[in-house]
Structure formats: C-alpha cells, structure tokens
Amino acid sequence: MVGADAQRALSSGAFALAFAPDGRTVVYSPGRVLFGWDPARARESHRLELAEHVLDAAFTPGAPGGQISPVLRPFGLRHYPWGNI
C-alpha cells in the first residue's frame, strides 16, 4: 500500500525532491507531507506531516544524521532533525 501511495504521489507531481547524505534515501513531497523513500527496499522509511505546503527541500548539516530543510509556503524555511522524521 505504501509503495502505491508513493507511486501515486510521484506521478501526480512531487514538489520537492532531495537525496539524503547517506545516499540511500530519497525525500520527496507532493504537498504537505515529506516522505523518505528507501529505493533498495522499495518502501517508505520516514514521514513528516507539516501544516504548510512544501515547495522544495534539501539536507543541511547540523544535527547528528543531518537535518531536512523544507521551504514552506507561506512561512519560509524550517529545519527538522532527520532522525526525528
């Protein structure tokens, strides 16, 4: 089911796409949720639900394991520890 959800989201247009520093996870967002996807296992690995619409995302150094930094509409840039997603 999760794989089908991810495929639907990507086929309907992901607004953000980023690769994790470990190179094993892809993060994407079709709107108000950031999904972590593990392509090797073909399954969702993380999920972060947000109140704002995600326009873009990138990984930034900082917290152990890095952090994900989505650009949100209308409130701008936020930072979340990657381990907490």
C-alpha positions in Angstrom: 0.0 0.0 0.0 2.8 2.4 0.9 4.5 1.8 -2.5 1.3 2.5 -4.3 0.8 5.8 -2.3 4.4 6.8 -3.2 3.9 6.0 -6.9 0.6 8.0 -7.0 2.3 10.9 -5.3 5.2 11.0 -7.7 3.1 10.5 -10.8 0.8 13.4 -9.7 3.9 15.7 -9.4 6.3 15.9 -6.5 7.1 19.5 -5.4 10.3 18.7 -3.6 13.0 16.0 -4.2 16.2 15.6 -2.2 18.8 12.8 -1.6 19.9 12.1 1.9 23.6 12.4 2.7 23.8 8.6 3.1 22.8 8.2 -0.5 20.3 5.5 0.5 17.1 7.7 0.9 15.2 9.9 -1.4 12.9 12.5 0.2 10.0 13.9 -1.8 6.8 15.8 -1.1 3.6 16.0 -3.1 2.3 18.8 -0.8 2.1 18.9 3.0 4.0 15.7 3.8 7.7 14.9 3.4 8.2 11.2 2.6 11.5 9.4 3.0 11.8 6.6 0.4 14.3 3.7 0.6 14.7 2.6 -3.1 16.7 -0.5 -2.2 13.7 -1.9 -0.1 11.0 -0.2 -2.2 9.3 1.2 0.9 8.7 4.4 2.8 11.3 4.9 5.6 10.2 8.3 7.0 7.2 10.6 7.1 6.9 14.2 8.3 3.5 15.8 8.2 3.5 19.6 8.0 0.9 22.3 8.3 2.3 24.2 5.3 2.8 23.3 1.7 6.3 22.1 0.8 7.8 23.9 -2.2 11.4 22.5 -2.0 13.7 20.6 0.4 17.3 20.0 1.0 19.5 18.3 3.5 21.7 20.5 5.6 24.4 19.7 8.2 23.8 20.4 11.8 22.1 17.7 13.9 23.6 14.2 14.1 22.5 12.5 10.9 21.8 15.9 9.3 18.6 17.7 9.1 16.0 18.2 6.4 15.2 21.8 5.5 12.0 22.2 3.6 10.9 25.5 2.1 7.3 26.0 3.1 4.5 28.3 1.8 3.8 30.7 3.3 6.2 30.6 6.2 9.6 30.0 4.6 12.5 27.8 5.6 12.3 25.4 8.5 14.8 22.8 9.8 13.9 19.4 11.2 16.4 16.8 12.5 16.5 13.9 10.1 16.4 11.3 12.9 13.1 12.7 14.1 11.2 12.3 10.9 
